Amino acid sequence: MQPFVTVSGRAAPMLGSNIDTDVIMPKQFLKGIDRNGLDRGLFFDLRFLESGAPNPDFVLNREGWQDAAFLVVGPNFGCGSSREHAVWGLKQVGIRALIGTSFAGIFYDNCQRNGVLLIQLGEDDLQRLGEMVGDAQRSQISVDLQQQRIGLADGTQIAFDIDPLRKDALLQGLDAIGSTLQRAEQIRQFEQRHLQANPWLA
């Protein structure tokens, strides 16, 4: 996975409540045998008109928020089914982090496994951030994971908390397997001690 240390880019506001995984990645894009084309499926029913043309009213199609690296989202983002395709699609369009007040549990874990940073803020901080990035001229932000700070266009800094294990994995670009392999020697030593204490297992 790509490490996340400090990332700068546009932040797009999507502050509606309970945006579920069927909205993020509609079911017709779950039929493939690989991950190809999920960038096309991301927010498909919002991004495109029935004609197939881009919807000019959708935030990621509008000037100032195209090619956004961050989404500032409403509460309970990622609820619904557990489809990991939603996270794969976000990654394929270049979303590096989601910033909100709360996220669905399985979606949160899927983001962690795939290197997408989720930042949880209090209501006041999120409202301030949402108001600022709602202006395309002020939508540029920077996220410093090491220092756990979001830098806004006006120079304001917003601090955030994150679980230390999740932080370390993201900084190093490690998925669950990579994190486990960091302890490979300890695992081998345990196996040896366990077999010595229980030789019948061999």
C-alpha positions in Angstrom: 0.0 0.0 0.0 1.0 3.6 -0.5 2.2 5.1 2.8 0.3 8.1 4.1 2.6 10.7 5.7 1.6 14.2 4.6 -0.8 14.7 1.8 -2.1 17.9 0.3 -5.0 18.4 -2.1 -8.5 19.5 -2.6 -11.2 18.5 -0.1 -14.8 18.1 -1.4 -17.8 18.5 0.8 -20.4 15.6 0.9 -22.1 16.3 4.2 -25.3 14.3 3.8 -26.1 11.8 6.6 -26.0 8.0 6.2 -24.4 7.9 2.7 -24.3 4.1 2.3 -22.1 1.7 0.4 -24.8 1.2 -2.3 -24.6 4.9 -3.1 -20.8 4.8 -2.9 -20.5 1.7 -5.2 -23.8 0.6 -6.8 -24.5 -3.1 -7.0 -24.1 -3.4 -10.8 -20.3 -2.8 -10.3 -19.8 -5.8 -8.1 -20.0 -8.3 -10.9 -16.4 -8.2 -12.1 -13.8 -10.8 -11.2 -11.2 -8.1 -10.4 -11.1 -4.5 -9.3 -10.9 -2.9 -12.7 -13.3 -0.1 -13.5 -14.5 0.7 -10.0 -13.5 4.3 -10.5 -16.3 4.5 -13.0 -18.8 3.1 -10.5 -17.9 5.4 -7.7 -21.1 7.5 -6.8 -22.3 6.5 -10.2 -26.0 7.5 -9.7 -24.9 10.9 -8.4 -22.0 11.5 -10.8 -23.8 10.8 -14.0 -27.1 11.7 -15.7 -29.4 9.1 -17.3 -27.8 10.1 -20.6 -24.4 9.0 -19.3 -23.1 12.6 -19.2 -21.4 13.9 -16.1 -23.9 15.5 -13.7 -22.8 19.1 -13.4 -24.5 19.5 -10.0 -22.4 16.7 -8.4 -19.6 18.1 -6.3 -16.8 15.9 -7.7 -17.7 17.1 -11.3 -17.5 20.8 -10.4 -14.6 23.0 -10.9 -12.5 23.4 -7.7 -13.3 19.9 -6.4 -12.4 17.8 -9.4 -9.5 15.4 -8.6 -10.2 15.9 -4.8 -7.8 14.0 -2.5 -10.2 14.2 0.5 -13.9 14.0 1.2 -15.5 15.9 4.1 -18.5 13.7 4.9 -21.6 13.6 7.0 -22.4 11.2 10.0 -22.5 7.4 9.6 -20.7 7.5 6.2 -20.3 4.0 4.7 -23.2 2.4 6.4 -25.1 -0.5 4.7 -23.6 -3.6 3.2 -19.9 -4.5 3.8 -18.8 -4.3 0.2 -15.1 -3.6 0.1 -15.6 -2.4 -3.5 -16.7 1.0 -2.1 -13.2 1.6 -0.7 -11.5 0.2 -3.8 -13.4 2.7 -5.9 -12.5 5.6 -3.6 -8.8 4.7 -3.9 -9.0 4.4 -7.7 -10.3 8.0 -8.1 -7.5 9.2 -5.8 -9.3 9.7 -2.4 -6.6 9.4 0.3 -8.7 10.3 3.4 -12.3 10.8 4.6 -13.0 13.3 7.3 -16.2 13.1 9.3 -17.8 12.7 12.7 -18.6 9.0 12.5 -18.2 6.0 10.1 -19.8 2.6 9.9 -17.7 0.0 11.6 -17.1 -2.5 8.7 -16.5 0.4 6.3 -14.0 1.9 8.8 -12.1 -1.4 8.9 -12.1 -1.8 5.1 -10.6 1.6 4.7 -7.8 0.8 7.1 -7.0 -2.5 5.3 -6.7 -0.6 2.0 -4.7 2.5 3.1 -7.5 5.1 3.2 -7.2 7.3 6.3 -10.4 8.0 8.2 -10.4 11.0 10.5 -13.0 11.6 13.1 -13.6 15.1 14.3 -16.0 16.8 16.7 -19.1 18.5 15.3 -17.7 22.0 15.7 -14.4 21.2 13.9 -16.2 19.4 11.1 -18.6 22.2 10.6 -15.8 24.7 10.4 -13.9 22.5 7.9 -17.1 21.9 5.9 -17.8 25.6 5.6 -14.3 26.3 4.4 -14.0 23.6 1.8 -17.5 24.4 0.6 -15.8 27.4 -1.0 -13.8 26.1 -4.0 -11.3 28.9 -3.5 -10.5 27.6 0.0 -10.8 23.8 -0.6 -7.0 23.1 -0.5 -6.0 21.4 2.7 -3.1 19.4 4.0 -3.2 16.3 6.3 -0.1 15.5 8.4 -0.6 12.1 9.8 2.6 12.1 11.8 1.6 15.3 13.6 -2.1 14.4 13.5 -3.1 17.8 12.1 -5.2 19.1 9.3 -4.0 22.4 7.8 -6.7 24.7 6.3 -6.3 27.3 3.6 -6.5 30.1 6.1 -3.6 28.7 8.2 -5.9 27.1 10.8 -4.8 23.8 12.2 -7.2 21.1 13.4 -5.8 18.3 15.6 -7.3 14.8 15.4 -6.8 11.5 17.3 -6.1 8.1 15.8 -5.4 4.7 17.1 -1.6 4.3 17.3 -1.6 0.9 15.6 -3.7 2.2 12.7 -1.5 5.3 12.5 1.7 3.2 12.3 0.3 0.9 9.6 -0.7 3.8 7.4 2.6 5.7 7.9 4.4 2.6 6.7 1.9 1.6 4.0 1.2 -1.8 5.7 -1.9 -3.9 5.4 -2.9 -6.5 8.0 -0.5 -9.1 6.5 2.3 -6.6 6.3 1.8 -5.6 10.0 1.8 -9.2 11.0 5.0 -10.0 9.1 6.8 -7.3 11.1 6.5 -9.7 14.0 7.6 -12.8 12.0 10.5 -13.6 14.3 8.4 -13.4 17.4 5.9 -15.7 15.7 8.6 -18.2 14.8 9.9 -18.2 18.4 6.5 -18.8 19.8 5.9 -21.7 17.4 9.2 -23.3 18.5 8.4 -22.9 22.2 4.9 -24.2 21.7 6.1 -27.3 19.8 8.7 -28.0 22.4 6.0 -27.8 25.1 3.6 -29.9 23.0 5.7 -32.2 20.9 2.7 -34.3 19.9 1.6 -31.4 17.7 4.5 -32.2 15.3 
